[in-house]
Amino acid sequence: MNVKTDHLPLDAAAESNASASSSLWDTQVCLKLIEQLWALRRAMLVREEELQPELAKVSPRHLGSARNLIHYLALRSVDLRPLQSQLTWLGLSSLGRSESHVLANLDKVLGILHRLTGQPWLDRSSEEPSGVVSSQALINQNSLKLLGTSPANRAVRIMVTLPSEAATDPQIAVDLVAAGMDIARINCAHDGSDDWQAMVANVRRAADMAGRPIKILMDLGGPKIRTGALPARPPVLKLKPAKDELGRVFRAARLHLRPIGSNAAVPDVDARIGVWETWLERLKVGTTIEFCDARGAKRHLLVVQRDEQGAITESLQTAYLTPETVLTAGGDGGKKKRTTLVCQIESTPGSLHLKCGDFLQLIKEGTEPPEDLDDEAPANRGDMARIACTLPQVIDQVRAGERIWFDDGRIGGVIRQQFDDHLLVEILHARDGGQKLTGDKGINLPDSKLHLPALSEKDVQDLTAVAALADVVGLSFVQKPADVALLREHLMALGREDMGLVLKIETLQGFENLPELMLAAMATPSAGIMIARGDLAVECGYERLAEVQEEILWCAEAAHMPVIWATQVLESLAKTGLPSRAEISDAGLGVRAECVMLNKGPYITSAIRTLDDILQRMSGHQAKKRPLLRALRAWGGTEQAASAAKGSTRKVPRRS
């Protein structure tokens, strides 16, 4: 569907000020503006008539919103800046905040201009799909239906991605709800149906305890293109104490010894290993453990803490341990020494180290390309890095010369050659010294026209659990209206046609098709938009992301559709406990959406409370894109202004 209209030329008179000899209230200026606004109005209604087949598929409760969306797209198909300047000079609405009620706003301006020029104006409100008041009511109703109630102290909800541990530890859900979580998100790309069921049960119990409802959103994994698994590196554990610039140890390396097979975790340790439980039981505080590390260096550990979880030890020297390392404890007080093998050290995930200028083979998962491919290949072809692509069909759909990005844009390159079973990629973007690439990292192909299924086989299987557990389903990597229709078919087959739908906009094609996707989603009882800024930034380019997210916000407001502001919000705070200045400012922009999403991290409850505070503060200054003129308390003169606004004649002493 082409949502654009033909270009409507705006008169050159609207591009400049009225002449010095003419007043801004010049009748001819007003008449010219009336002519231009009528042309815009006619274009909106013509476009609406052209799209009647699409409107016929929209749910009746969303019909007014769909009409307003079409009007907005028609309005924004021309450059309105010259017209806006003239309207502003006249003290009229410049149409700059009309997203939610386009035709009504235009009619109000036309009505005033008609009065200024002495012309009659007929009430046309019956033609308008939404007004200033009704449009806000529609946004609030749609947000309530999709996202649930918002707290009394802020209008924007907070969504939090649940960690895997939320399935086994009910306290996690309790803490998240207490901190201010309004919606729990489960990423179906991880864990399984049993885990999801446990997570939902824990969240529901925590919500009941808190006395407020919590919505459950489950994201389908979608056709995410990822790197395949790499062989794990040999399990080697490096213990390293902290040293100052003179090489003096100021903090010992702390190692947790726990029984083999135990997942017990304790805070403030650098690493964990599993040892035989009978040997571990004999340790006590003050016991010295001796060993020769993987290099043959003699080292020792001192037990500093002992409880039912195991023992915490400290080392003042750097040491390398492997599963073959022999630990010897005892020998104090005449007691016999006892030994054990270190049997449980987690393997380090395999990785590739890529630098600018390197070549990488991206192969179809499950295949192995031949070493001697052609004479034009780089001389080091046989030794070059190689990694699989989890969606083999992608290899057949891309072309040489197209860009490719890995791991959220941390590594970038260009496809130099395409073969039946692999691609040859030249790395052109990586940080100085090179960058690690591991398995299960995202791959983005912003220049490629990919034809991927909207729902993978796993997604279809997962939908059974999603339909039974969730209030809202997230459609990942949605690109065309047929994707929305396919998901709706599956939901209807599962008896969940009432389920809320969130369109995750994370590809360039999804962004370019956004109006069509929104109209398709309006066939459902409730729908919303998630601005998945991570993948979207890689697809569109980081320099364009600010513009793209603005356009999505405008388009969603025109459709009265709630927006979820997502990806890397307060990420440093959630992961390290310390926020950056940039991410605090970014979180403040989230007040323009109906929901802000946080990802998991060790300090997630702190991130929730911080976001709650930011959103409460900003709610007095901003509503969608409209600035609110709440009284400023930081500077003097506030009391005088307040008195003047109330018509008070009482003099207020000036602050020193």
C-alpha positions as CSV (number, residue, x, y, z in Angstrom):
1,M,0.0,0.0,0.0
2,N,1.4,3.4,-1.0
3,V,0.4,5.8,1.8
4,K,1.8,8.9,0.1
5,T,-0.3,11.5,-1.8
6,D,0.8,13.6,-4.8
7,H,2.8,16.6,-3.8
8,L,0.7,19.6,-3.0
9,P,2.5,22.8,-4.0
10,L,2.4,25.5,-1.3
11,D,2.3,29.0,-2.6
12,A,5.5,31.0,-2.5
13,A,3.7,33.7,-0.5
14,A,3.6,31.2,2.4
15,E,7.4,31.0,2.4
16,S,8.0,34.6,3.3
17,N,6.7,37.3,5.7
18,A,4.0,39.5,4.5
19,S,5.5,42.6,3.0
20,A,6.5,45.4,5.3
21,S,3.5,47.5,4.1
22,S,1.0,44.7,4.9
23,S,-0.3,43.6,8.2
24,L,-0.1,40.0,9.3
25,W,-3.9,40.2,9.5
26,D,-4.0,41.1,5.8
27,T,-7.1,39.5,4.3
28,Q,-5.3,38.3,1.2
29,V,-2.8,36.4,3.4
30,C,-5.7,34.7,5.3
31,L,-7.5,33.9,2.0
32,K,-4.4,32.3,0.6
33,L,-4.0,30.1,3.7
34,I,-7.6,29.0,3.5
35,E,-7.0,27.9,-0.1
36,Q,-4.0,25.9,0.9
37,L,-5.7,24.3,3.9
38,W,-8.7,23.3,1.8
39,A,-6.3,21.6,-0.6
40,L,-4.8,19.6,2.3
41,R,-8.3,18.7,3.6
42,R,-9.4,17.4,0.2
43,A,-6.3,15.3,-0.1
44,M,-6.9,13.7,3.2
45,L,-10.5,12.7,2.3
46,V,-9.4,11.5,-1.2
47,R,-6.8,9.3,0.3
48,E,-9.2,7.9,2.8
49,E,-11.6,7.0,0.0
50,E,-8.8,5.3,-1.9
51,L,-8.0,3.1,1.1
52,Q,-11.5,1.9,1.7
53,P,-10.5,-1.8,1.1
54,E,-7.9,-1.6,3.9
55,L,-10.3,0.2,6.2
56,A,-13.0,-2.5,5.6
57,K,-10.6,-5.0,7.4
58,V,-10.2,-2.8,10.5
59,S,-12.1,-3.6,13.7
60,P,-15.0,-1.2,14.1
61,R,-13.6,0.0,17.5
62,H,-10.4,1.1,15.6
63,L,-12.0,2.6,12.5
64,G,-11.8,6.2,13.7
65,S,-8.1,5.7,14.6
66,A,-7.4,4.1,11.2
67,R,-9.0,7.1,9.4
68,N,-7.0,9.5,11.5
69,L,-3.8,7.7,10.6
70,I,-4.5,8.0,6.9
71,H,-5.3,11.7,7.3
72,Y,-2.0,12.2,9.1
73,L,0.0,10.4,6.4
74,A,-1.6,12.5,3.8
75,L,-0.9,15.7,5.8
76,R,2.8,14.7,6.2
77,S,3.3,13.8,2.5
78,V,4.2,17.5,1.8
79,D,6.6,20.0,3.4
80,L,4.4,22.0,5.7
81,R,7.2,24.3,7.1
82,P,6.3,27.4,5.0
83,L,2.6,27.0,5.9
84,Q,3.5,26.6,9.5
85,S,5.4,29.8,9.6
86,Q,2.5,31.8,8.3
87,L,0.1,30.2,10.7
88,T,2.4,30.9,13.7
89,W,2.6,34.6,12.6
90,L,-1.1,34.8,12.8
91,G,-1.1,33.2,16.3
92,L,-2.9,30.1,15.0
93,S,-2.2,26.4,15.5
94,S,0.7,25.5,13.2
95,L,-0.6,21.9,12.9
96,G,2.5,20.7,14.7
97,R,0.7,18.8,17.4
98,S,-2.2,17.4,15.5
99,E,-1.2,13.8,15.3
100,S,-4.1,12.4,17.3
101,H,-6.8,14.6,15.8
102,V,-5.6,15.8,12.3
103,L,-8.9,16.7,10.6
104,A,-10.3,18.3,13.7
105,N,-7.2,20.5,14.2
106,L,-7.3,21.5,10.5
107,D,-11.0,22.4,10.7
108,K,-10.4,24.6,13.8
109,V,-7.8,26.6,12.0
110,L,-10.0,26.9,8.9
111,G,-12.9,28.0,11.1
112,I,-10.8,30.8,12.7
113,L,-9.5,32.0,9.3
114,H,-13.1,32.1,8.0
115,R,-14.1,34.3,10.9
116,L,-11.1,36.6,10.4
117,T,-12.1,37.1,6.8
118,G,-15.8,37.5,7.5
119,Q,-16.8,34.2,5.9
120,P,-19.4,31.8,7.3
121,W,-18.1,28.4,8.6
122,L,-20.2,25.3,8.8
123,D,-19.7,22.8,11.6
124,R,-17.9,19.8,10.1
125,S,-17.2,17.8,13.3
126,S,-19.3,15.0,12.0
127,E,-16.7,14.3,9.4
128,E,-13.9,14.2,11.9
129,P,-12.8,10.7,13.2
130,S,-11.4,12.2,16.4
131,G,-11.2,15.4,18.3
132,V,-8.8,16.9,20.9
133,V,-10.6,15.3,23.9
134,S,-11.8,12.1,22.2
135,S,-8.4,11.3,20.7
136,Q,-6.7,11.3,24.1
137,A,-9.5,9.1,25.5
138,L,-8.8,6.6,22.7
139,I,-5.1,6.5,23.4
140,N,-5.9,5.9,27.1
141,Q,-8.4,3.2,26.4
142,N,-6.2,1.4,24.0
143,S,-3.3,1.6,26.4
144,L,-5.4,0.3,29.2
145,K,-6.7,-2.7,27.2
146,L,-3.2,-3.7,25.9
147,L,-0.9,-2.8,28.8
148,G,-3.1,-2.7,31.8
149,T,-3.5,0.0,34.4
150,S,-0.7,2.5,35.2
151,P,0.2,3.5,38.7
152,A,-1.5,6.6,40.2
153,N,1.8,8.5,40.3
154,R,2.8,8.0,36.7
155,A,1.1,7.4,33.4
156,V,3.9,5.4,31.8
157,R,4.2,1.7,32.6
158,I,7.4,-0.1,33.3
159,M,8.1,-3.5,31.6
160,V,10.9,-5.7,32.8
161,T,12.4,-8.8,31.0
162,L,12.4,-11.7,33.4
163,P,15.7,-13.6,33.9
164,S,15.8,-17.4,33.6
165,E,16.2,-17.6,37.4
166,A,12.7,-16.1,37.9
167,A,11.4,-19.6,37.1
168,T,13.1,-21.2,40.2
169,D,13.3,-18.2,42.6
170,P,9.9,-16.7,43.4
171,Q,11.5,-13.9,45.3
172,I,12.7,-12.3,42.1
173,A,9.2,-11.7,41.0
174,V,8.3,-10.3,44.4
175,D,11.2,-7.9,44.3
176,L,10.4,-6.7,40.8
177,V,6.8,-6.0,41.6
178,A,7.7,-4.2,44.8
179,A,10.2,-2.1,42.9
180,G,7.5,-0.9,40.4
181,M,7.2,-3.4,37.6
182,D,3.9,-3.2,35.8
183,I,4.4,-5.7,33.0
184,A,6.6,-8.8,33.0
185,R,8.2,-9.8,29.7
186,I,9.3,-13.3,28.8
187,N,11.6,-13.8,25.9
188,C,10.6,-17.0,24.2
189,A,14.0,-17.2,22.5
190,H,15.3,-18.5,25.8
191,D,14.2,-21.2,28.3
192,G,11.2,-23.5,27.7
193,S,7.5,-23.9,28.3
194,D,8.0,-25.3,31.8
195,D,10.2,-22.4,32.7
196,W,7.7,-19.9,31.3
197,Q,4.9,-21.5,33.2
198,A,6.8,-21.2,36.5
199,M,7.8,-17.6,35.8
200,V,4.1,-16.7,35.1
201,A,3.0,-18.4,38.3
202,N,5.6,-16.6,40.3
203,V,4.6,-13.2,38.8
204,R,0.9,-13.9,39.4
205,R,1.5,-14.7,43.0
206,A,3.7,-11.7,43.5
207,A,1.0,-9.5,41.9
208,D,-1.7,-10.9,44.3
209,M,0.5,-10.2,47.2
210,A,1.0,-6.7,46.1
211,G,-2.7,-6.2,45.4
212,R,-2.3,-5.0,41.9
213,P,-2.5,-6.6,38.4
214,I,0.6,-7.4,36.4
215,K,0.4,-8.0,32.7
216,I,2.4,-10.8,31.0
217,L,3.9,-10.2,27.6
218,M,5.6,-13.1,25.8
219,D,7.9,-12.3,22.8
220,L,8.1,-14.9,20.1
221,G,11.7,-15.5,19.0
222,G,10.9,-14.9,15.3
223,P,13.3,-15.4,12.4
224,K,16.3,-14.0,14.2
225,I,19.5,-14.5,12.2
226,R,22.3,-15.5,14.6
227,T,25.8,-16.9,14.6
228,G,26.1,-20.6,15.2
229,A,27.9,-22.3,18.1
230,L,31.7,-22.4,18.2
231,P,33.7,-25.2,19.9
232,A,34.2,-24.4,23.5
233,R,37.7,-23.6,24.7
234,P,39.4,-25.9,27.2
235,P,38.2,-25.2,30.7
236,V,40.8,-23.0,32.4
237,L,40.1,-20.7,35.3
238,K,42.4,-17.8,35.9
239,L,42.5,-16.4,39.5
240,K,44.0,-12.9,39.6
241,P,44.2,-10.7,42.7
242,A,43.8,-6.9,42.3
243,K,47.1,-5.0,42.3
244,D,48.0,-1.3,42.3
245,E,50.3,0.5,39.9
246,L,53.3,-0.7,41.8
247,G,52.2,-4.4,41.6
248,R,51.2,-4.6,45.3
249,V,48.1,-6.7,46.0
250,F,45.3,-4.7,47.6
251,R,42.5,-7.3,47.1
252,A,42.9,-11.1,47.2
253,A,41.3,-13.2,44.5
254,R,38.2,-14.9,46.0
255,L,37.3,-18.4,44.9
256,H,34.1,-20.2,45.9
257,L,34.4,-24.0,46.4
258,R,31.0,-25.8,46.1
259,P,29.9,-29.4,45.7
260,I,30.0,-30.8,42.2
261,G,26.7,-30.3,40.5
262,S,25.6,-27.5,42.9
263,N,24.4,-24.2,41.4
264,A,24.8,-22.3,44.6
265,A,26.0,-18.8,44.1
266,V,27.4,-16.4,46.7
267,P,28.1,-12.7,46.2
268,D,31.5,-11.0,46.1
269,V,33.6,-13.8,44.6
270,D,35.6,-13.8,41.4
271,A,35.0,-17.5,40.4
272,R,33.4,-20.8,41.4
273,I,34.5,-24.4,41.0
274,G,33.0,-27.7,42.0
275,V,34.9,-30.2,44.2
276,W,34.1,-33.5,45.9
277,E,31.5,-33.0,48.7
278,T,33.2,-35.3,51.3
279,W,36.4,-33.5,50.8
280,L,34.7,-30.1,51.1
281,E,33.0,-31.1,54.4
282,R,36.4,-31.3,56.1
283,L,37.4,-27.7,55.4
284,K,37.1,-25.0,58.0
285,V,38.1,-21.4,58.4
286,G,41.9,-21.1,58.5
287,T,42.6,-24.3,56.4
288,T,45.3,-23.9,53.8
289,I,44.9,-25.6,50.5
290,E,48.0,-26.2,48.4
291,F,48.3,-27.0,44.7
292,C,50.4,-26.7,41.6
293,D,48.6,-24.7,38.9
294,A,48.5,-25.4,35.2
295,R,51.9,-23.8,34.7
296,G,53.5,-25.9,37.5
297,A,53.7,-22.9,39.8
298,K,53.1,-23.7,43.5
299,R,50.1,-21.9,44.9
300,H,47.9,-22.0,47.9
301,L,44.4,-20.9,49.0
302,L,43.2,-19.8,52.5
303,V,39.7,-20.7,53.6
304,V,38.2,-17.5,55.0
305,Q,34.5,-18.4,55.2
306,R,32.6,-21.7,55.6
307,D,28.8,-22.4,55.4
308,E,26.3,-24.9,53.9
309,Q,26.9,-23.4,50.5
310,G,30.6,-24.4,50.5
311,A,33.8,-22.5,51.3
312,I,35.2,-19.2,50.2
313,T,38.9,-19.0,49.7
314,E,41.4,-16.3,49.0
315,S,44.7,-16.2,47.0
316,L,47.3,-13.5,46.9
317,Q,48.9,-14.9,43.7
318,T,47.8,-15.3,40.1
319,A,46.9,-19.0,39.4
320,Y,45.5,-21.1,36.6
321,L,43.3,-24.0,37.4
322,T,42.0,-26.9,35.2
323,P,39.9,-30.0,36.0
324,E,43.1,-31.9,36.4
325,T,44.4,-29.6,39.2
326,V,44.9,-31.5,42.5
327,L,44.0,-29.6,45.6
328,T,45.6,-30.7,48.9
329,A,44.1,-29.6,52.2
330,G,45.1,-30.3,55.8
331,G,48.5,-30.8,57.3
332,D,47.9,-28.5,60.2
333,G,47.9,-29.8,63.7
334,G,49.3,-33.2,62.7
335,K,46.3,-34.1,60.7
336,K,46.7,-36.1,57.6
337,K,46.6,-34.2,54.3
338,R,43.7,-34.9,52.0
339,T,43.6,-34.4,48.2
340,T,40.9,-33.9,45.6
341,L,40.7,-33.2,41.9
342,V,39.1,-30.0,40.7
343,C,36.4,-31.6,38.7
344,Q,34.0,-28.9,37.7
345,I,35.2,-25.8,35.8
346,E,32.9,-24.3,33.3
347,S,34.2,-24.3,29.7
348,T,34.8,-20.9,28.2
349,P,32.6,-20.3,25.2
350,G,34.4,-20.4,21.9
351,S,35.1,-17.1,20.2
352,L,36.7,-15.6,17.1
353,H,39.0,-12.6,17.3
354,L,38.3,-10.3,14.3
355,K,40.2,-7.2,13.1
356,C,39.6,-4.8,10.3
357,G,40.9,-6.3,7.1
358,D,40.2,-9.9,8.2
359,F,38.1,-12.3,6.1
360,L,35.4,-14.4,7.6
361,Q,33.5,-17.4,6.2
362,L,29.8,-17.3,7.1
363,I,28.7,-20.9,6.4
364,K,25.3,-22.6,6.3
365,E,24.7,-24.3,9.7
366,G,25.5,-28.0,9.3
367,T,27.8,-27.7,6.3
368,E,31.5,-27.4,5.9
369,P,32.8,-25.5,2.8
370,P,35.8,-26.8,0.9
371,E,39.2,-25.3,1.6
372,D,40.2,-24.7,-2.1
373,L,37.4,-22.5,-3.4
374,D,38.8,-20.4,-6.2
375,D,41.9,-18.7,-7.3
376,E,40.6,-15.2,-6.4
377,A,40.2,-16.0,-2.7
378,P,42.6,-14.5,-0.2
379,A,45.8,-16.4,0.3
380,N,45.0,-17.3,3.9
381,R,41.5,-18.8,3.0
382,G,42.3,-22.1,4.7
383,D,43.2,-20.4,8.0
384,M,40.6,-17.7,8.1
385,A,37.9,-17.5,10.7
386,R,34.7,-19.4,10.1
387,I,31.3,-19.3,11.8
388,A,27.8,-20.7,11.0
389,C,24.6,-18.9,10.3
390,T,21.5,-20.3,12.0
391,L,19.2,-19.5,9.1
392,P,20.8,-21.2,6.1
393,Q,18.4,-19.7,3.6
394,V,19.9,-16.3,4.2
395,I,23.1,-17.4,2.4
396,D,21.1,-17.8,-0.8
397,Q,19.3,-14.4,-0.5
398,V,22.1,-11.9,-0.1
399,R,24.4,-10.5,-2.7
400,A,28.0,-9.4,-3.0
401,G,28.5,-5.8,-2.0
402,E,25.8,-5.7,0.7
403,R,26.7,-4.8,4.3
404,I,26.6,-7.2,7.2
405,W,26.7,-6.5,10.9
406,F,27.3,-8.8,13.9
407,D,26.6,-8.5,17.6
408,D,24.4,-5.4,17.6
409,G,26.7,-3.6,15.2
410,R,30.0,-4.1,17.2
411,I,31.5,-5.8,14.1
412,G,30.7,-4.8,10.5
413,G,31.8,-5.8,7.1
414,V,30.9,-6.3,3.4
415,I,29.9,-9.5,1.6
416,R,32.7,-9.9,-1.0
417,Q,31.6,-13.2,-2.5
418,Q,28.6,-15.5,-2.4
419,F,28.9,-19.2,-2.8
420,D,26.3,-22.0,-2.6
421,D,27.2,-22.9,1.0
422,H,28.8,-19.8,2.5
423,L,29.6,-16.1,2.2
424,L,33.0,-14.5,2.2
425,V,32.9,-11.4,4.4
426,E,35.6,-8.7,4.7
427,I,35.6,-7.1,8.2
428,L,35.7,-3.3,7.9
429,H,34.4,-2.2,11.3
430,A,35.9,-3.4,14.6
431,R,37.4,-1.6,17.6
432,D,41.2,-1.1,17.7
433,G,42.9,-4.3,18.6
434,G,40.0,-6.4,17.3
435,Q,36.7,-7.7,18.6
436,K,35.5,-11.0,19.9
437,L,32.6,-12.7,18.1
438,T,30.9,-15.7,19.8
439,G,28.0,-17.9,19.0
440,D,24.3,-16.8,19.4
441,K,25.0,-13.2,18.3
442,G,22.7,-11.3,16.1
443,I,23.4,-10.8,12.4
444,N,21.9,-7.8,10.5
445,L,21.7,-7.4,6.8
446,P,20.3,-3.9,6.2
447,D,20.8,-3.9,2.4
448,S,19.4,-7.3,1.7
449,K,15.9,-8.1,0.6
450,L,15.2,-11.2,2.7
451,H,12.2,-13.5,2.4
452,L,11.9,-15.2,5.8
453,P,8.9,-16.8,7.4
454,A,7.1,-14.6,9.9
455,L,6.8,-17.5,12.3
456,S,9.5,-20.2,12.6
457,E,8.5,-23.8,13.5
458,K,9.6,-23.1,17.0
459,D,7.4,-20.0,17.2
460,V,4.3,-22.1,16.1
461,Q,5.1,-24.6,18.8
462,D,5.7,-21.9,21.4
463,L,2.3,-20.2,20.6
464,T,0.5,-23.0,22.4
465,A,2.2,-22.0,25.7
466,V,1.9,-18.3,24.9
467,A,-1.8,-18.6,24.3
468,A,-2.2,-20.4,27.6
469,L,-0.1,-18.1,29.7
470,A,0.2,-14.6,28.3
471,D,-2.0,-11.5,28.0
472,V,0.0,-10.0,25.1
473,V,2.2,-11.6,22.4
474,G,5.1,-9.8,20.7
475,L,5.6,-10.4,17.0
476,S,9.4,-10.2,16.4
477,F,10.9,-9.0,13.2
478,V,7.5,-8.3,11.6
479,Q,7.9,-7.0,8.1
480,K,4.7,-7.1,6.2
481,P,0.9,-7.2,6.8
482,A,0.8,-10.9,5.9
483,D,3.0,-11.6,8.9
484,V,0.3,-10.1,11.2
485,A,-2.4,-12.0,9.4
486,L,-0.6,-15.3,9.9
487,L,-0.2,-14.8,13.6
488,R,-3.8,-13.9,14.0
489,E,-4.8,-17.1,12.2
490,H,-2.8,-19.2,14.7
491,L,-4.2,-17.2,17.7
492,M,-7.8,-17.8,16.4
493,A,-7.1,-21.5,16.0
494,L,-5.9,-21.5,19.7
495,G,-9.0,-19.7,20.8
496,R,-7.1,-16.5,21.7
497,E,-8.3,-14.0,19.2
498,D,-8.7,-11.6,22.1
499,M,-4.9,-11.6,22.8
500,G,-3.1,-8.3,22.6
501,L,-0.6,-7.9,19.9
502,V,2.7,-5.9,19.9
503,L,4.5,-5.2,16.6
504,K,8.2,-5.2,17.3
505,I,9.7,-2.8,14.8
506,E,13.4,-3.9,14.5
507,T,14.1,-4.1,10.8
508,L,14.3,-1.5,8.0
509,Q,11.6,-3.2,6.1
510,G,9.4,-3.3,9.1
511,F,9.9,0.5,9.6
512,E,9.2,1.3,5.9
513,N,6.0,-0.8,6.1
514,L,4.8,0.6,9.4
515,P,1.5,2.2,8.3
516,E,0.4,-1.0,6.5
517,L,1.4,-3.1,9.6
518,M,-0.6,-0.8,11.9
519,L,-3.7,-1.1,9.7
520,A,-3.3,-4.9,9.7
521,A,-2.9,-4.9,13.5
522,M,-6.1,-2.8,13.9
523,A,-8.1,-5.9,13.0
524,T,-7.3,-7.2,16.5
525,P,-9.0,-6.0,19.7
526,S,-5.8,-4.4,21.0
527,A,-2.4,-3.7,19.5
528,G,0.7,-1.6,20.1
529,I,4.2,-0.8,18.8
530,M,7.6,-1.7,20.3
531,I,10.5,0.4,19.1
532,A,13.2,-2.2,19.3
533,R,16.0,0.3,19.1
534,G,18.9,-2.2,19.2
535,D,18.3,-4.0,15.9
536,L,16.7,-0.9,14.4
537,A,19.8,1.2,15.0
538,V,22.0,-1.4,13.2
539,E,19.5,-1.7,10.3
540,C,18.8,2.0,9.8
541,G,22.2,3.4,11.0
542,Y,22.9,4.9,14.4
543,E,23.0,8.4,12.9
544,R,19.4,8.0,11.7
545,L,17.9,6.3,14.8
546,A,16.8,9.5,16.5
547,E,14.8,10.5,13.4
548,V,13.3,7.0,13.0
549,Q,12.1,6.7,16.5
550,E,10.5,10.1,16.3
551,E,8.6,9.1,13.2
552,I,7.4,5.9,14.8
553,L,6.1,7.9,17.8
554,W,4.2,10.3,15.6
555,C,2.7,7.5,13.5
556,A,1.6,5.6,16.5
557,E,0.0,8.6,18.1
558,A,-1.9,9.2,14.9
559,A,-3.3,5.7,15.1
560,H,-4.0,6.1,18.9
561,M,-1.8,3.1,19.4
562,P,0.4,2.6,22.6
563,V,4.1,2.5,22.2
564,I,6.8,0.6,24.2
565,W,10.1,2.3,24.4
566,A,12.7,-0.5,24.4
567,T,16.3,-1.6,24.2
568,Q,19.2,-0.5,26.4
569,V,17.2,1.8,28.7
570,L,19.3,2.3,31.8
571,E,21.4,-0.7,30.8
572,S,24.6,0.4,32.6
573,L,22.6,0.9,35.8
574,A,20.9,-2.5,35.5
575,K,24.2,-4.3,34.8
576,T,26.8,-2.4,36.9
577,G,24.8,-0.4,39.4
578,L,26.1,2.9,37.9
579,P,24.1,4.9,35.2
580,S,25.7,7.0,32.5
581,R,24.5,10.6,32.0
582,A,23.4,9.8,28.4
583,E,21.1,6.9,29.5
584,I,19.5,9.0,32.2
585,S,18.5,11.6,29.5
586,D,17.4,8.8,27.2
587,A,15.2,7.3,29.9
588,G,13.6,10.7,30.3
589,L,12.4,10.6,26.7
590,G,10.5,7.5,27.5
591,V,7.7,9.7,29.0
592,R,6.5,10.1,25.4
593,A,5.6,6.5,25.2
594,E,3.0,4.5,27.1
595,C,5.5,1.9,28.4
596,V,9.3,1.7,28.9
597,M,11.1,-1.6,28.9
598,L,14.1,-2.6,31.0
599,N,16.3,-5.6,30.4
600,K,17.5,-7.9,33.1
601,G,20.6,-7.3,35.2
602,P,22.0,-7.7,38.7
603,Y,20.8,-4.2,39.7
604,I,17.5,-4.3,37.9
605,T,15.5,-3.3,41.0
606,S,17.6,-0.2,41.4
607,A,17.0,0.5,37.7
608,I,13.3,0.2,38.1
609,R,13.2,2.6,41.0
610,T,15.4,5.1,39.1
611,L,13.2,4.9,36.1
612,D,10.0,5.3,38.2
613,D,11.5,8.5,39.7
614,I,12.5,9.9,36.2
615,L,9.1,9.2,34.7
616,Q,7.3,10.8,37.6
617,R,9.4,13.9,37.3
618,M,9.1,14.2,33.5
619,S,5.3,13.5,33.5
620,G,4.8,17.1,34.7
621,H,6.8,18.5,31.8
622,Q,5.8,16.3,28.8
623,A,2.8,14.4,27.5
624,K,3.5,12.6,24.2
625,K,5.2,15.3,22.1
626,R,3.4,18.2,23.9
627,P,5.4,20.2,26.4
628,L,3.5,20.9,29.6
629,L,4.1,24.2,31.4
630,R,4.2,23.1,35.0
631,A,5.4,25.8,37.3
632,L,9.2,25.9,37.6
633,R,10.4,25.7,41.2
634,A,14.1,26.1,40.7
635,W,14.3,29.9,40.1
636,G,12.9,33.0,41.8
637,G,9.7,34.7,40.5
638,T,7.6,31.6,40.7
639,E,5.3,33.0,43.4
640,Q,4.8,36.3,41.6
641,A,3.9,34.5,38.4
642,A,1.5,32.3,40.2
643,S,-0.2,35.3,41.8
644,A,-0.5,37.0,38.5
645,A,-2.0,34.0,36.9
646,K,-4.6,33.9,39.6
647,G,-5.4,37.6,39.3
648,S,-4.0,38.4,42.7
649,T,-3.0,42.0,43.5
650,R,-1.0,41.1,46.7
651,K,2.6,41.9,46.4
652,V,5.0,39.0,47.0
653,P,8.4,39.9,48.5
654,R,11.2,39.2,46.2
655,R,13.7,36.4,47.2
656,S,17.2,37.5,47.8
